[in-house]
């Protein structure tokens, strides 16, 4: 069995773990930094770990693609795989810590006015005339998307003693960590009692524009929104209008419908909008990379023994 590992961020300890696992699995491993570097004798590899979209599109020999990302919407288009039976796994479960920390950070920045304070500091402006602050304590938090990322955020948010912590997901079933859990069709009833809406949804037909103008209007005046899932989940024009009017006190977006966000997008100059360039996750945190590699190695042993893999993506659902 030939395995391609496509990555330029692995450390020695990660290569050692992969080599050890490959030896146990009876696999030959080839490490490359780009798809252009794949040698001809590995052009028929059946396993690829990394962002190998070009290889997946042209190689009928590829039987399993493991991508180091949680979201896989970019792999759902027809014609993505030359071998339509190719197994697709992702790294959902590796990003909870890093993205949850980002969510807590931007929530506090908005609610405590730290974003404005930082902007003032860049121009040397000592501003004591600041609006009243909000707190995660006694905050009514709604987590829209209660997978690894949403629930990792909820674990951390719980430490701030919120008034309520509500989970909303497709099944309506979530960890006992939440005060209550609801199906997505109950969202309209929950939004009016939401001070902070934390969104971590995948991109699926059901989630696109789920936060519509009508639903933004249901949220209390002065509420906040954080989105780290996919930009397709929010009506961006409606959110911009709600921010400019002051109905929504602040929003922190790490994801957008068009990425990179165009330089002429009105979002750049929208009042009380905190923008980050899709960096809440990535592989920059050591814990995330360690988890990512461990999950691949775990599945590699299962693959070699003919057992079902643990992190298979349901292509019909899109996650």
N, C-alpha and C positions, 0 to 999 in steps of 0.2 A: 504494500500500500504506500502510495506517494502522497506526502502532505506538504503543501506550501504554506509558509507562515509569512504573511505580508505585513510588515510593520517596521517603522523606524524609531519606535519609542521603547522597545523592550530593553530591559537591563539584563545583566549576566544571570541574575537569579531566575528570571523568567525563562531564558533560554535553557538553563539547567533543568528547570521543571518540565519544560516541553520535551527536551531530549530524553529525560528519564521516563516520561509517560510514553513517548514514541517507541522507546526500546521495549517497554512492557507491551505495547500494542502491536509490535512487529512492523513499525512504519519507518520509512525513510523521510527525513525532513529536509526541506530546502528553505533557507531564510533569504528573503529579498526585501529591498526597500521600496520597490515599485513593480508594477506588473511588467514593465519593459525589461526588468532584470531577470525574469523567470527564464531559466535555461531550457533549451530544447528538450532535454531528457526528462523535464518535469511538465511538459506541455500536456501530458495525458494524466496529470495528477487527479485523484478522485476527491481530495479534501483540500479546502483552502480556508485559512483563518486570516481574515483581514477584509479590507474594502476592495474586493476583487470583482467589481462589476463588469469590467471588460472581459475578464476570463470567463465569468458566468455566462456572458452573452454569446461567446464563441465556442466554448468547450463543451462537447457532448460527453466527455469523460468525467466531468465534474459531478460527483454524487452528493456532496455536502458542502455548503457554504456557511461558514460561521462568521458573522459580522460582529465587530466589537462595539456596536451601537445598540441602544435599546429600541429606538424607533426604526422601522423598516419600510415606511411608506414609499421611499424611493426605489424599493425593490418590488413593488406591487404592480408595476406596469406590464402589459403584455409584451412578450419578446425579451424579457429580462434574462431568462434562462434558456440556453440552447437545449439543455436537458430539462424538460418540464417536470421530471420526477426528482430533480435535485432537492435534497432536504435543505431547508433554511432554518438556521438557529440564530438567535440574537443574544445580547448580553444584558437583557432585562434582569435586574437583581444586583447588578454591579454598581449602579449609579445612584442608589437611594441616598447614601451618605452625602456625597458631594453636592447633589442637586438640592437636597433638603437644607443643607447649610446655606446654600445660595438663597433659597426661599426665605429662610429666617433673616438673613442679612438684609435683603431688599425690603422685607416687610418692616423691619426696624428702621431702616433708612427713611422710608416714606412716613411712617407713623410718628417718628421722633423728629422729623424735619432735618435729618442729617444730610440729605442730598442738597438742600438749600444752603445749609451751613457750609458744606464743602465748597459749593460754587462761590459763595461769598468770600471764603478764605483765599481763593485763587486770585481775587482782585484786591485783597487786603482790606476787606470791608468787615468791621466789627459790628455785627447786626444784633442788637438786643431786642428789637421789635419783631418778635416772631409769633406766629399763630400758636394757639394751644395745641398741645401734643396729644396723641392717642397712645394706647398701650395694648399689648397683647394680653395683659391681665384683664379679665372680665370681657374680653373680646369674643364676639360670636363668630366662630370660624367655620366655614364650610369648605370641605376638601372635595373637589370635583375630579374624581379619578383616584381610587383607593388602592392602586397597585403598590409596587415597591417604593416608588418615589413619593406618592401621596401619603402613604402610611409612615414612611421614614420622616417626612415633614411633620405629620401628626404626633409622632413620638416626641419630637423636639418641641413642638408647639404646646404640648400638654404640660411641659415643665414651667411654662409661663402663666399657668393657672387661668385659662380662658373660661368665660362663662359657659360656653358650649362648644363642642367639637363634633361636627356632623359630617358623615361620609356619604357621598353619592357615587354610585357606580352602576354598571349595566345590570348586574345581578341583584342589587339591593342588599347584598350580604358583605359585611366587612368585619374587620377586627373588633373585638370587644373594647379596644382602646377608645373607639368612638362612643359618644353618648347615644347616638342613634345612626342607623344606616338606611338609605333610601334608594330606590331605583331612579334612573334619570328622568322618567316621566313625572317624578314628584319635584323636579327642580324648581318649577314656578312657585310652588308653595313654600319652598325653603328660602329662596332668595330675599324676600322681604325682611327676614330676620338674620341677614348675613352682613357682618361688618367687614370681614376679610374673606374673599373668595380665592382659594388657592387651586389653580388648575394644572393638571398634569395628564392630559388625555392624549392618546395616540391619534393619528390622522385616519379616520374611517368615514364612510358616508354618513354615519349616524352622528358623528361629532363635529362635522363641518358647520361653522357658524352657529354652534350650539349656544354661544353667548351672543344673542341677537340684540338689536336695538330695543325690542320689547322686553327682553329679559334684563338688560342693563337698567331699564327704567323701573323694574321691579325692586332693584336694590335700594337700600336706604340712602338718603342723601348723606354724603360724607364717608361712604364706604370705600374699600380698597380692593384692587384686583392684582393677583400675581399669576402669570402664565409661563410655565416652563415646558409645556407639552409640545403642542404644535400650533403655529400661528393660524392655521385654518380654522381653529375653534372659535375665533372671535371676529365679529363684524368690526373691523378696525375703524371705519368711518364713524360708526355709531359710538365707539369708545372715545374717539377723539372729540366728538361733539359733547359727550358727557363729561369729559375732563375739562374742556374749555368752559362749559357752563358751571362747573363746580359741583355737579350732581355726584360725580365720582371724585373723591378727594385725591386719589393717587392710583397709578397703575405701574407695575413693573413687568415689562415684557422682555423675555429672552429669546422669543421666537416670533416669526412674522410670516405673513402669507407669501411675501417675496423676499428671498434672502440671496445675497446681502440686501439689506434695506437700501433702496435707491437714495442717492444723495439729495434728490429733489422731493422726497416723501415729506408730506406735512407732519408726519409723526415726529420728525426730528425736533420740531419747534412747538410741539404740543405741551401745554401747561401741565405740570405735575406728572409727566410721564418719564419714568426711569427706564432707559434702554440699555440692554447689554447684548452683544453680538453672538447669541447662541453659544454661550460659554459656561452655562451652569453645570454642564456635564463634562464632556470631553475626557481625555485620558491623562489630565495633568495632575490629578491627585494620586499619590502612590497607592492608597487603599483601593481606588477604582481599578487601576491597572492590575494590581495583584488579584483582585476578584475576577476580573475579566479573563486573565490567563488561566486561573484555577477552574473556572467554569468550562472553558474550552477543553482543558485536559481531562476534566471529569467526563465530558461527553465523548472525548476521543477514545477512552477506554471502553465506554459503552458501545460506540460505533464498531470498534474492532471486534467486540464479542457478539455483535449482531443484536444487541438489545436496543430498545427505544431510547432516544436521547431525551435529556431532561429539559432542554431549552428550545424546543421546536416551535416555530412560528406557525400559527393557523392562518394560512394565506387568505381564507375566506373572510376572517375577521380583521385581518391586517395587523395582528399583534400576537 
